[in-house]
């Protein structure tokens, strides 16, 4: 996992992991803190936009809140979503 830069200082995103066809996002709080978004669940365009925002460290939480991409898995640990 790569720490999210959170340049705005207001994001709920803590970290992310980029895959070839997915992105796993870890949020700071909640029952389910890990979400795996895939091409199959959210679409290629959404995943690629989320990857760019993750690397930039700005706008990822807003993008997820605004566009509500579907996730493939959610869980309370990395292992729960990366299978």
PyMOL Python script that loads the backbone (N, CA, C, O; Angstrom):
from pymol import cmd

cmd.read_pdbstr("""\
ATOM      1  N   UNK A   1       0.851  -1.181   0.000  1.00  0.00           N
ATOM      2  CA  UNK A   1       0.000   0.000   0.000  1.00  0.00           C
ATOM      3  C   UNK A   1       0.893   1.239   0.000  1.00  0.00           C
ATOM      4  O   UNK A   1       1.953   1.268   0.624  1.00  0.00           O
ATOM      5  N   UNK A   2       0.437   2.244  -0.709  1.00  0.00           N
ATOM      6  CA  UNK A   2       1.120   3.532  -0.787  1.00  0.00           C
ATOM      7  C   UNK A   2       0.306   4.535   0.023  1.00  0.00           C
ATOM      8  O   UNK A   2      -0.908   4.626  -0.155  1.00  0.00           O
ATOM      9  N   UNK A   3       0.947   5.281   0.900  1.00  0.00           N
ATOM     10  CA  UNK A   3       0.234   6.312   1.648  1.00  0.00           C
ATOM     11  C   UNK A   3      -0.307   7.362   0.696  1.00  0.00           C
ATOM     12  O   UNK A   3       0.381   7.788  -0.231  1.00  0.00           O
ATOM     13  N   UNK A   4      -1.544   7.776   0.930  1.00  0.00           N
ATOM     14  CA  UNK A   4      -2.172   8.819   0.124  1.00  0.00           C
ATOM     15  C   UNK A   4      -1.671  10.168   0.621  1.00  0.00           C
ATOM     16  O   UNK A   4      -1.701  10.427   1.824  1.00  0.00           O
ATOM     17  N   UNK A   5      -1.213  11.028  -0.278  1.00  0.00           N
ATOM     18  CA  UNK A   5      -0.608  12.312   0.110  1.00  0.00           C
ATOM     19  C   UNK A   5      -1.600  13.259   0.793  1.00  0.00           C
ATOM     20  O   UNK A   5      -1.199  14.060   1.638  1.00  0.00           O
ATOM     21  N   UNK A   6      -2.884  13.180   0.441  1.00  0.00           N
ATOM     22  CA  UNK A   6      -3.921  14.011   1.067  1.00  0.00           C
ATOM     23  C   UNK A   6      -3.526  15.492   1.080  1.00  0.00           C
ATOM     24  O   UNK A   6      -3.473  16.118   2.139  1.00  0.00           O
ATOM     25  N   UNK A   7      -3.255  16.035  -0.088  1.00  0.00           N
ATOM     26  CA  UNK A   7      -2.799  17.419  -0.200  1.00  0.00           C
ATOM     27  C   UNK A   7      -3.819  18.436   0.287  1.00  0.00           C
ATOM     28  O   UNK A   7      -3.453  19.546   0.673  1.00  0.00           O
ATOM     29  N   UNK A   8      -5.096  18.069   0.273  1.00  0.00           N
ATOM     30  CA  UNK A   8      -6.130  18.986   0.777  1.00  0.00           C
ATOM     31  C   UNK A   8      -6.206  18.962   2.298  1.00  0.00           C
ATOM     32  O   UNK A   8      -6.695  19.907   2.917  1.00  0.00           O
ATOM     33  N   UNK A   9      -5.719  17.877   2.896  1.00  0.00           N
ATOM     34  CA  UNK A   9      -5.799  17.719   4.345  1.00  0.00           C
ATOM     35  C   UNK A   9      -7.176  17.325   4.847  1.00  0.00           C
ATOM     36  O   UNK A   9      -7.403  17.278   6.056  1.00  0.00           O
ATOM     37  N   UNK A  10      -8.102  17.040   3.930  1.00  0.00           N
ATOM     38  CA  UNK A  10      -9.480  16.760   4.320  1.00  0.00           C
ATOM     39  C   UNK A  10      -9.984  15.398   3.855  1.00  0.00           C
ATOM     40  O   UNK A  10     -11.158  15.078   4.048  1.00  0.00           O
ATOM     41  N   UNK A  11      -9.137  14.610   3.261  1.00  0.00           N
ATOM     42  CA  UNK A  11      -9.565  13.342   2.682  1.00  0.00           C
ATOM     43  C   UNK A  11      -9.736  12.255   3.729  1.00  0.00           C
ATOM     44  O   UNK A  11      -9.051  12.236   4.752  1.00  0.00           O
ATOM     45  N   UNK A  12     -10.661  11.354   3.453  1.00  0.00           N
ATOM     46  CA  UNK A  12     -10.852  10.164   4.279  1.00  0.00           C
ATOM     47  C   UNK A  12      -9.984   9.013   3.806  1.00  0.00           C
ATOM     48  O   UNK A  12      -9.946   7.961   4.445  1.00  0.00           O
ATOM     49  N   UNK A  13      -9.284   9.200   2.687  1.00  0.00           N
ATOM     50  CA  UNK A  13      -8.422   8.156   2.139  1.00  0.00           C
ATOM     51  C   UNK A  13      -7.093   8.141   2.892  1.00  0.00           C
ATOM     52  O   UNK A  13      -6.463   9.179   3.094  1.00  0.00           O
ATOM     53  N   UNK A  14      -6.689   6.955   3.297  1.00  0.00           N
ATOM     54  CA  UNK A  14      -5.431   6.777   4.027  1.00  0.00           C
ATOM     55  C   UNK A  14      -4.322   6.246   3.120  1.00  0.00           C
ATOM     56  O   UNK A  14      -3.186   6.718   3.175  1.00  0.00           O
ATOM     57  N   UNK A  15      -4.662   5.256   2.281  1.00  0.00           N
ATOM     58  CA  UNK A  15      -3.663   4.624   1.422  1.00  0.00           C
ATOM     59  C   UNK A  15      -4.348   3.996   0.210  1.00  0.00           C
ATOM     60  O   UNK A  15      -5.573   3.899   0.147  1.00  0.00           O
ATOM     61  N   UNK A  16      -3.524   3.573  -0.750  1.00  0.00           N
ATOM     62  CA  UNK A  16      -4.051   2.929  -1.959  1.00  0.00           C
ATOM     63  C   UNK A  16      -3.025   1.956  -2.504  1.00  0.00           C
ATOM     64  O   UNK A  16      -1.838   2.029  -2.187  1.00  0.00           O
ATOM     65  N   UNK A  17      -3.510   1.043  -3.332  1.00  0.00           N
ATOM     66  CA  UNK A  17      -2.645   0.094  -4.029  1.00  0.00           C
ATOM     67  C   UNK A  17      -3.147  -0.004  -5.464  1.00  0.00           C
ATOM     68  O   UNK A  17      -4.307  -0.340  -5.702  1.00  0.00           O
ATOM     69  N   UNK A  18      -2.270   0.289  -6.413  1.00  0.00           N
ATOM     70  CA  UNK A  18      -2.634   0.235  -7.824  1.00  0.00           C
ATOM     71  C   UNK A  18      -2.343  -1.143  -8.389  1.00  0.00           C
ATOM     72  O   UNK A  18      -1.277  -1.713  -8.157  1.00  0.00           O
ATOM     73  N   UNK A  19      -3.299  -1.666  -9.129  1.00  0.00           N
ATOM     74  CA  UNK A  19      -3.131  -2.909  -9.862  1.00  0.00           C
ATOM     75  C   UNK A  19      -3.291  -2.632 -11.341  1.00  0.00           C
ATOM     76  O   UNK A  19      -3.598  -1.504 -11.727  1.00  0.00           O
ATOM     77  N   UNK A  20      -3.091  -3.625 -12.169  1.00  0.00           N
ATOM     78  CA  UNK A  20      -3.223  -3.418 -13.611  1.00  0.00           C
ATOM     79  C   UNK A  20      -4.653  -3.084 -14.008  1.00  0.00           C
ATOM     80  O   UNK A  20      -4.872  -2.295 -14.927  1.00  0.00           O
ATOM     81  N   UNK A  21      -5.631  -3.676 -13.326  1.00  0.00           N
ATOM     82  CA  UNK A  21      -7.033  -3.432 -13.672  1.00  0.00           C
ATOM     83  C   UNK A  21      -7.883  -3.093 -12.442  1.00  0.00           C
ATOM     84  O   UNK A  21      -9.098  -3.292 -12.435  1.00  0.00           O
ATOM     85  N   UNK A  22      -7.219  -2.579 -11.407  1.00  0.00           N
ATOM     86  CA  UNK A  22      -7.964  -2.254 -10.188  1.00  0.00           C
ATOM     87  C   UNK A  22      -7.207  -1.249  -9.329  1.00  0.00           C
ATOM     88  O   UNK A  22      -6.044  -0.937  -9.583  1.00  0.00           O
ATOM     89  N   UNK A  23      -7.889  -0.757  -8.318  1.00  0.00           N
ATOM     90  CA  UNK A  23      -7.284   0.057  -7.284  1.00  0.00           C
ATOM     91  C   UNK A  23      -7.938  -0.338  -5.959  1.00  0.00           C
ATOM     92  O   UNK A  23      -9.161  -0.431  -5.859  1.00  0.00           O
ATOM     93  N   UNK A  24      -7.115  -0.565  -4.964  1.00  0.00           N
ATOM     94  CA  UNK A  24      -7.613  -0.822  -3.617  1.00  0.00           C
ATOM     95  C   UNK A  24      -7.417   0.454  -2.822  1.00  0.00           C
ATOM     96  O   UNK A  24      -6.322   1.014  -2.798  1.00  0.00           O
ATOM     97  N   UNK A  25      -8.464   0.909  -2.179  1.00  0.00           N
ATOM     98  CA  UNK A  25      -8.424   2.145  -1.403  1.00  0.00           C
ATOM     99  C   UNK A  25      -8.683   1.819   0.059  1.00  0.00           C
ATOM    100  O   UNK A  25      -9.629   1.105   0.390  1.00  0.00           O
ATOM    101  N   UNK A  26      -7.834   2.349   0.926  1.00  0.00           N
ATOM    102  CA  UNK A  26      -8.032   2.206   2.369  1.00  0.00           C
ATOM    103  C   UNK A  26      -8.506   3.544   2.922  1.00  0.00           C
ATOM    104  O   UNK A  26      -7.860   4.575   2.734  1.00  0.00           O
ATOM    105  N   UNK A  27      -9.644   3.510   3.607  1.00  0.00           N
ATOM    106  CA  UNK A  27     -10.182   4.704   4.240  1.00  0.00           C
ATOM    107  C   UNK A  27      -9.785   4.729   5.710  1.00  0.00           C
ATOM    108  O   UNK A  27      -9.460   3.693   6.291  1.00  0.00           O
ATOM    109  N   UNK A  28      -9.811   5.905   6.303  1.00  0.00           N
ATOM    110  CA  UNK A  28      -9.361   6.085   7.687  1.00  0.00           C
ATOM    111  C   UNK A  28     -10.277   5.448   8.712  1.00  0.00           C
ATOM    112  O   UNK A  28      -9.799   4.950   9.732  1.00  0.00           O
ATOM    113  N   UNK A  29     -11.574   5.448   8.473  1.00  0.00           N
ATOM    114  CA  UNK A  29     -12.509   4.988   9.496  1.00  0.00           C
ATOM    115  C   UNK A  29     -13.668   4.228   8.865  1.00  0.00           C
ATOM    116  O   UNK A  29     -13.880   4.272   7.653  1.00  0.00           O
ATOM    117  N   UNK A  30     -14.416   3.525   9.723  1.00  0.00           N
ATOM    118  CA  UNK A  30     -15.581   2.778   9.280  1.00  0.00           C
ATOM    119  C   UNK A  30     -15.390   1.299   9.513  1.00  0.00           C
ATOM    120  O   UNK A  30     -14.277   0.824   9.737  1.00  0.00           O
ATOM    121  N   UNK A  31     -16.487   0.585   9.458  1.00  0.00           N
ATOM    122  CA  UNK A  31     -16.420  -0.868   9.644  1.00  0.00           C
ATOM    123  C   UNK A  31     -15.610  -1.505   8.524  1.00  0.00           C
ATOM    124  O   UNK A  31     -14.786  -2.390   8.757  1.00  0.00           O
ATOM    125  N   UNK A  32     -15.856  -1.045   7.316  1.00  0.00           N
ATOM    126  CA  UNK A  32     -15.147  -1.564   6.146  1.00  0.00           C
ATOM    127  C   UNK A  32     -14.194  -0.471   5.684  1.00  0.00           C
ATOM    128  O   UNK A  32     -14.635   0.546   5.147  1.00  0.00           O
ATOM    129  N   UNK A  33     -12.912  -0.663   5.882  1.00  0.00           N
ATOM    130  CA  UNK A  33     -11.958   0.381   5.527  1.00  0.00           C
ATOM    131  C   UNK A  33     -11.231   0.117   4.216  1.00  0.00           C
ATOM    132  O   UNK A  33     -10.611   1.030   3.670  1.00  0.00           O
ATOM    133  N   UNK A  34     -11.289  -1.096   3.699  1.00  0.00           N
ATOM    134  CA  UNK A  34     -10.627  -1.440   2.443  1.00  0.00           C
ATOM    135  C   UNK A  34     -11.666  -1.722   1.362  1.00  0.00           C
ATOM    136  O   UNK A  34     -12.609  -2.484   1.577  1.00  0.00           O
ATOM    137  N   UNK A  35     -11.484  -1.103   0.202  1.00  0.00           N
ATOM    138  CA  UNK A  35     -12.391  -1.296  -0.931  1.00  0.00           C
ATOM    139  C   UNK A  35     -11.561  -1.581  -2.172  1.00  0.00           C
ATOM    140  O   UNK A  35     -10.596  -0.874  -2.459  1.00  0.00           O
ATOM    141  N   UNK A  36     -11.940  -2.617  -2.905  1.00  0.00           N
ATOM    142  CA  UNK A  36     -11.278  -2.978  -4.148  1.00  0.00           C
ATOM    143  C   UNK A  36     -12.207  -2.617  -5.301  1.00  0.00           C
ATOM    144  O   UNK A  36     -13.271  -3.212  -5.470  1.00  0.00           O
ATOM    145  N   UNK A  37     -11.789  -1.641  -6.083  1.00  0.00           N
ATOM    146  CA  UNK A  37     -12.534  -1.205  -7.262  1.00  0.00           C
ATOM    147  C   UNK A  37     -11.834  -1.795  -8.484  1.00  0.00           C
ATOM    148  O   UNK A  37     -10.618  -1.663  -8.622  1.00  0.00           O
ATOM    149  N   UNK A  38     -12.584  -2.440  -9.366  1.00  0.00           N
ATOM    150  CA  UNK A  38     -11.996  -3.110 -10.527  1.00  0.00           C
ATOM    151  C   UNK A  38     -12.631  -2.598 -11.821  1.00  0.00           C
ATOM    152  O   UNK A  38     -13.676  -1.948 -11.805  1.00  0.00           O
ATOM    153  N   UNK A  39     -11.973  -2.907 -12.940  1.00  0.00           N
ATOM    154  CA  UNK A  39     -12.557  -2.592 -14.241  1.00  0.00           C
ATOM    155  C   UNK A  39     -13.952  -3.213 -14.344  1.00  0.00           C
ATOM    156  O   UNK A  39     -14.891  -2.578 -14.823  1.00  0.00           O
ATOM    157  N   UNK A  40     -14.073  -4.462 -13.890  1.00  0.00           N
ATOM    158  CA  UNK A  40     -15.344  -5.177 -14.003  1.00  0.00           C
ATOM    159  C   UNK A  40     -16.437  -4.534 -13.152  1.00  0.00           C
ATOM    160  O   UNK A  40     -17.598  -4.501 -13.562  1.00  0.00           O
ATOM    161  N   UNK A  41     -16.082  -4.024 -11.980  1.00  0.00           N
ATOM    162  CA  UNK A  41     -17.104  -3.463 -11.088  1.00  0.00           C
ATOM    163  C   UNK A  41     -17.403  -1.990 -11.370  1.00  0.00           C
ATOM    164  O   UNK A  41     -18.556  -1.564 -11.297  1.00  0.00           O
ATOM    165  N   UNK A  42     -16.367  -1.213 -11.693  1.00  0.00           N
ATOM    166  CA  UNK A  42     -16.540   0.240 -11.807  1.00  0.00           C
ATOM    167  C   UNK A  42     -16.293   0.791 -13.203  1.00  0.00           C
ATOM    168  O   UNK A  42     -16.627   1.943 -13.480  1.00  0.00           O
ATOM    169  N   UNK A  43     -15.725   0.001 -14.067  1.00  0.00           N
ATOM    170  CA  UNK A  43     -15.438   0.456 -15.425  1.00  0.00           C
ATOM    171  C   UNK A  43     -14.027   0.998 -15.562  1.00  0.00           C
ATOM    172  O   UNK A  43     -13.463   1.561 -14.624  1.00  0.00           O
ATOM    173  N   UNK A  44     -13.475   0.819 -16.734  1.00  0.00           N
ATOM    174  CA  UNK A  44     -12.111   1.239 -17.026  1.00  0.00           C
ATOM    175  C   UNK A  44     -11.906   2.724 -16.766  1.00  0.00           C
ATOM    176  O   UNK A  44     -10.930   3.106 -16.121  1.00  0.00           O
ATOM    177  N   UNK A  45     -12.796   3.554 -17.249  1.00  0.00           N
ATOM    178  CA  UNK A  45     -12.627   5.006 -17.105  1.00  0.00           C
ATOM    179  C   UNK A  45     -12.542   5.411 -15.636  1.00  0.00           C
ATOM    180  O   UNK A  45     -11.640   6.156 -15.252  1.00  0.00           O
ATOM    181  N   UNK A  46     -13.465   4.931 -14.817  1.00  0.00           N
ATOM    182  CA  UNK A  46     -13.461   5.295 -13.395  1.00  0.00           C
ATOM    183  C   UNK A  46     -12.170   4.848 -12.713  1.00  0.00           C
ATOM    184  O   UNK A  46     -11.585   5.603 -11.937  1.00  0.00           O
ATOM    185  N   UNK A  47     -11.727   3.633 -12.996  1.00  0.00           N
ATOM    186  CA  UNK A  47     -10.518   3.119 -12.351  1.00  0.00           C
ATOM    187  C   UNK A  47      -9.304   3.949 -12.756  1.00  0.00           C
ATOM    188  O   UNK A  47      -8.488   4.304 -11.906  1.00  0.00           O
ATOM    189  N   UNK A  48      -9.179   4.256 -14.027  1.00  0.00           N
ATOM    190  CA  UNK A  48      -8.035   5.037 -14.483  1.00  0.00           C
ATOM    191  C   UNK A  48      -8.057   6.453 -13.907  1.00  0.00           C
ATOM    192  O   UNK A  48      -7.004   7.002 -13.582  1.00  0.00           O
ATOM    193  N   UNK A  49      -9.231   7.044 -13.779  1.00  0.00           N
ATOM    194  CA  UNK A  49      -9.335   8.369 -13.139  1.00  0.00           C
ATOM    195  C   UNK A  49      -8.925   8.282 -11.672  1.00  0.00           C
ATOM    196  O   UNK A  49      -8.203   9.145 -11.174  1.00  0.00           O
ATOM    197  N   UNK A  50      -9.381   7.250 -10.990  1.00  0.00           N
ATOM    198  CA  UNK A  50      -9.053   7.076  -9.579  1.00  0.00           C
ATOM    199  C   UNK A  50      -7.554   6.863  -9.387  1.00  0.00           C
ATOM    200  O   UNK A  50      -6.981   7.352  -8.414  1.00  0.00           O
ATOM    201  N   UNK A  51      -6.917   6.141 -10.301  1.00  0.00           N
ATOM    202  CA  UNK A  51      -5.474   5.925 -10.220  1.00  0.00           C
ATOM    203  C   UNK A  51      -4.721   7.248 -10.334  1.00  0.00           C
ATOM    204  O   UNK A  51      -3.792   7.504  -9.567  1.00  0.00           O
ATOM    205  N   UNK A  52      -5.114   8.079 -11.277  1.00  0.00           N
ATOM    206  CA  UNK A  52      -4.464   9.383 -11.461  1.00  0.00           C
ATOM    207  C   UNK A  52      -4.612  10.229 -10.205  1.00  0.00           C
ATOM    208  O   UNK A  52      -3.640  10.817  -9.731  1.00  0.00           O
ATOM    209  N   UNK A  53      -5.819  10.292  -9.670  1.00  0.00           N
ATOM    210  CA  UNK A  53      -6.064  11.086  -8.467  1.00  0.00           C
ATOM    211  C   UNK A  53      -5.300  10.540  -7.264  1.00  0.00           C
ATOM    212  O   UNK A  53      -4.815  11.312  -6.437  1.00  0.00           O
ATOM    213  N   UNK A  54      -5.191   9.227  -7.162  1.00  0.00           N
ATOM    214  CA  UNK A  54      -4.444   8.618  -6.059  1.00  0.00           C
ATOM    215  C   UNK A  54      -2.985   9.040  -6.107  1.00  0.00           C
ATOM    216  O   UNK A  54      -2.413   9.437  -5.091  1.00  0.00           O
ATOM    217  N   UNK A  55      -2.387   8.955  -7.279  1.00  0.00           N
ATOM    218  CA  UNK A  55      -0.977   9.317  -7.435  1.00  0.00           C
ATOM    219  C   UNK A  55      -0.775  10.815  -7.179  1.00  0.00           C
ATOM    220  O   UNK A  55       0.228  11.213  -6.588  1.00  0.00           O
ATOM    221  N   UNK A  56      -1.722  11.641  -7.623  1.00  0.00           N
ATOM    222  CA  UNK A  56      -1.628  13.090  -7.406  1.00  0.00           C
ATOM    223  C   UNK A  56      -1.798  13.461  -5.936  1.00  0.00           C
ATOM    224  O   UNK A  56      -1.311  14.498  -5.486  1.00  0.00           O
ATOM    225  N   UNK A  57      -2.496  12.604  -5.196  1.00  0.00           N
ATOM    226  CA  UNK A  57      -2.727  12.878  -3.774  1.00  0.00           C
ATOM    227  C   UNK A  57      -3.802  13.909  -3.521  1.00  0.00           C
ATOM    228  O   UNK A  57      -3.837  14.529  -2.458  1.00  0.00           O
ATOM    229  N   UNK A  58      -4.670  14.094  -4.483  1.00  0.00           N
ATOM    230  CA  UNK A  58      -5.711  15.117  -4.366  1.00  0.00           C
ATOM    231  C   UNK A  58      -6.945  14.719  -5.169  1.00  0.00           C
ATOM    232  O   UNK A  58      -6.845  14.430  -6.362  1.00  0.00           O
ATOM    233  N   UNK A  59      -8.106  14.703  -4.521  1.00  0.00           N
ATOM    234  CA  UNK A  59      -9.367  14.509  -5.220  1.00  0.00           C
ATOM    235  C   UNK A  59      -9.930  13.097  -5.244  1.00  0.00           C
ATOM    236  O   UNK A  59     -11.030  12.893  -5.756  1.00  0.00           O
ATOM    237  N   UNK A  60      -9.222  12.128  -4.714  1.00  0.00           N
ATOM    238  CA  UNK A  60      -9.713  10.744  -4.789  1.00  0.00           C
ATOM    239  C   UNK A  60     -10.985  10.551  -3.972  1.00  0.00           C
ATOM    240  O   UNK A  60     -11.953   9.977  -4.469  1.00  0.00           O
ATOM    241  N   UNK A  61     -10.998  11.014  -2.743  1.00  0.00           N
ATOM    242  CA  UNK A  61     -12.195  10.870  -1.906  1.00  0.00           C
ATOM    243  C   UNK A  61     -13.386  11.589  -2.533  1.00  0.00           C
ATOM    244  O   UNK A  61     -14.499  11.063  -2.535  1.00  0.00           O
ATOM    245  N   UNK A  62     -13.158  12.781  -3.062  1.00  0.00           N
ATOM    246  CA  UNK A  62     -14.236  13.535  -3.717  1.00  0.00           C
ATOM    247  C   UNK A  62     -14.767  12.806  -4.937  1.00  0.00           C
ATOM    248  O   UNK A  62     -15.975  12.766  -5.168  1.00  0.00           O
ATOM    249  N   UNK A  63     -13.862  12.226  -5.721  1.00  0.00           N
ATOM    250  CA  UNK A  63     -14.273  11.476  -6.908  1.00  0.00           C
ATOM    251  C   UNK A  63     -15.154  10.295  -6.514  1.00  0.00           C
ATOM    252  O   UNK A  63     -16.200  10.066  -7.120  1.00  0.00           O
ATOM    253  N   UNK A  64     -14.736   9.555  -5.511  1.00  0.00           N
ATOM    254  CA  UNK A  64     -15.512   8.399  -5.057  1.00  0.00           C
ATOM    255  C   UNK A  64     -16.871   8.847  -4.528  1.00  0.00           C
ATOM    256  O   UNK A  64     -17.886   8.215  -4.820  1.00  0.00           O
ATOM    257  N   UNK A  65     -16.902   9.919  -3.762  1.00  0.00           N
ATOM    258  CA  UNK A  65     -18.162  10.429  -3.209  1.00  0.00           C
ATOM    259  C   UNK A  65     -19.108  10.923  -4.297  1.00  0.00           C
ATOM    260  O   UNK A  65     -20.318  10.710  -4.220  1.00  0.00           O
ATOM    261  N   UNK A  66     -18.559  11.575  -5.295  1.00  0.00           N
ATOM    262  CA  UNK A  66     -19.373  12.167  -6.362  1.00  0.00           C
ATOM    263  C   UNK A  66     -19.855  11.138  -7.380  1.00  0.00           C
ATOM    264  O   UNK A  66     -21.019  11.161  -7.780  1.00  0.00           O
ATOM    265  N   UNK A  67     -18.979  10.245  -7.797  1.00  0.00           N
ATOM    266  CA  UNK A  67     -19.297   9.302  -8.876  1.00  0.00           C
ATOM    267  C   UNK A  67     -19.785   7.944  -8.395  1.00  0.00           C
ATOM    268  O   UNK A  67     -20.325   7.171  -9.187  1.00  0.00           O
ATOM    269  N   UNK A  68     -19.612   7.643  -7.141  1.00  0.00           N
ATOM    270  CA  UNK A  68     -20.067   6.374  -6.550  1.00  0.00           C
ATOM    271  C   UNK A  68     -19.716   5.140  -7.386  1.00  0.00           C
ATOM    272  O   UNK A  68     -20.598   4.351  -7.725  1.00  0.00           O
ATOM    273  N   UNK A  69     -18.432   4.971  -7.718  1.00  0.00           N
ATOM    274  CA  UNK A  69     -18.084   3.764  -8.486  1.00  0.00           C
ATOM    275  C   UNK A  69     -18.364   2.513  -7.659  1.00  0.00           C
ATOM    276  O   UNK A  69     -18.178   2.507  -6.442  1.00  0.00           O
ATOM    277  N   UNK A  70     -18.802   1.479  -8.319  1.00  0.00           N
ATOM    278  CA  UNK A  70     -19.085   0.219  -7.634  1.00  0.00           C
ATOM    279  C   UNK A  70     -17.782  -0.478  -7.281  1.00  0.00           C
ATOM    280  O   UNK A  70     -16.832  -0.473  -8.064  1.00  0.00           O
ATOM    281  N   UNK A  71     -17.743  -1.068  -6.115  1.00  0.00           N
ATOM    282  CA  UNK A  71     -16.568  -1.819  -5.701  1.00  0.00           C
ATOM    283  C   UNK A  71     -16.824  -3.304  -5.908  1.00  0.00           C
ATOM    284  O   UNK A  71     -17.966  -3.763  -5.898  1.00  0.00           O
ATOM    285  N   UNK A  72     -15.739  -4.041  -6.095  1.00  0.00           N
ATOM    286  CA  UNK A  72     -15.844  -5.492  -6.265  1.00  0.00           C
ATOM    287  C   UNK A  72     -15.903  -6.182  -4.912  1.00  0.00           C
ATOM    288  O   UNK A  72     -16.643  -7.149  -4.731  1.00  0.00           O
ATOM    289  N   UNK A  73     -15.112  -5.677  -3.956  1.00  0.00           N
ATOM    290  CA  UNK A  73     -15.074  -6.240  -2.598  1.00  0.00           C
ATOM    291  C   UNK A  73     -14.817  -5.131  -1.590  1.00  0.00           C
ATOM    292  O   UNK A  73     -14.205  -4.108  -1.898  1.00  0.00           O
ATOM    293  N   UNK A  74     -15.301  -5.364  -0.378  1.00  0.00           N
ATOM    294  CA  UNK A  74     -14.963  -4.478   0.731  1.00  0.00           C
ATOM    295  C   UNK A  74     -14.651  -5.356   1.933  1.00  0.00           C
ATOM    296  O   UNK A  74     -15.150  -6.475   2.046  1.00  0.00           O
ATOM    297  N   UNK A  75     -13.822  -4.835   2.825  1.00  0.00           N
ATOM    298  CA  UNK A  75     -13.460  -5.630   3.983  1.00  0.00           C
ATOM    299  C   UNK A  75     -12.718  -4.817   5.020  1.00  0.00           C
ATOM    300  O   UNK A  75     -12.398  -3.648   4.810  1.00  0.00           O
ATOM    301  N   UNK A  76     -12.455  -5.453   6.132  1.00  0.00           N
ATOM    302  CA  UNK A  76     -11.778  -4.774   7.226  1.00  0.00           C
ATOM    303  C   UNK A  76     -10.261  -5.002   7.202  1.00  0.00           C
ATOM    304  O   UNK A  76      -9.544  -4.532   8.086  1.00  0.00           O
ATOM    305  N   UNK A  77      -9.785  -5.723   6.188  1.00  0.00           N
ATOM    306  CA  UNK A  77      -8.346  -5.951   6.049  1.00  0.00           C
ATOM    307  C   UNK A  77      -7.988  -6.045   4.562  1.00  0.00           C
ATOM    308  O   UNK A  77      -8.838  -6.287   3.705  1.00  0.00           O
ATOM    309  N   UNK A  78      -6.717  -5.847   4.303  1.00  0.00           N
ATOM    310  CA  UNK A  78      -6.225  -5.948   2.938  1.00  0.00           C
ATOM    311  C   UNK A  78      -6.456  -7.349   2.376  1.00  0.00           C
ATOM    312  O   UNK A  78      -6.850  -7.498   1.220  1.00  0.00           O
ATOM    313  N   UNK A  79      -6.218  -8.349   3.174  1.00  0.00           N
ATOM    314  CA  UNK A  79      -6.376  -9.721   2.693  1.00  0.00           C
ATOM    315  C   UNK A  79      -7.832 -10.036   2.326  1.00  0.00           C
ATOM    316  O   UNK A  79      -8.087 -10.882   1.468  1.00  0.00           O
ATOM    317  N   UNK A  80      -8.765  -9.368   2.963  1.00  0.00           N
ATOM    318  CA  UNK A  80     -10.182  -9.613   2.670  1.00  0.00           C
ATOM    319  C   UNK A  80     -10.593  -9.115   1.288  1.00  0.00           C
ATOM    320  O   UNK A  80     -11.543  -9.637   0.704  1.00  0.00           O
ATOM    321  N   UNK A  81      -9.899  -8.120   0.760  1.00  0.00           N
ATOM    322  CA  UNK A  81     -10.289  -7.547  -0.524  1.00  0.00           C
ATOM    323  C   UNK A  81      -9.363  -7.922  -1.671  1.00  0.00           C
ATOM    324  O   UNK A  81      -9.695  -7.697  -2.835  1.00  0.00           O
ATOM    325  N   UNK A  82      -8.216  -8.487  -1.358  1.00  0.00           N
ATOM    326  CA  UNK A  82      -7.233  -8.755  -2.418  1.00  0.00           C
ATOM    327  C   UNK A  82      -7.251 -10.187  -2.930  1.00  0.00           C
ATOM    328  O   UNK A  82      -6.392 -10.561  -3.729  1.00  0.00           O
ATOM    329  N   UNK A  83      -8.191 -10.984  -2.498  1.00  0.00           N
ATOM    330  CA  UNK A  83      -8.267 -12.382  -2.938  1.00  0.00           C
ATOM    331  C   UNK A  83      -8.829 -12.491  -4.324  1.00  0.00           C
ATOM    332  O   UNK A  83      -8.963 -13.595  -4.851  1.00  0.00           O
TER     333      UNK A  83
END
""", "prot")
cmd.dss("prot")
cmd.show_as("cartoon", "prot")
cmd.util.cbc("prot")
cmd.orient("prot")
